[in-house]
Amino acid sequence: MSEINQMDTFLSFEDMTKKLVNEIMYHVKTCDLNIGKISFIGHSLGCILIRSAIQRSELVNFSKTFLTFLSLSVPHIGIM
């Protein structure tokens, strides 16, 4: 469960995406995990950050393990 952006929700999307990607990479490396499948569950702004993060070059090596992306209450196409 990501915690890196909980206190910094007023940063830019780019900065929050970088922090999320770094948190994922840190978790995978420090836990010495053999990744089989990765699923993402997000709510609101978190889903926008997930969508941005999964497109980053740092996570390309894991893209074949992506299984599920569940998004809840997200303005995927924007808001009025």
Secondary structure, 3 states (H helix, E strand, C coil): CCCCCCCCCCCCHHHHHHHHHHHHHHHHHHCCCCCCCEEEEEECHHHHHHHHHCCCHHHHHHHHHEEEEEEECCCCCCCC
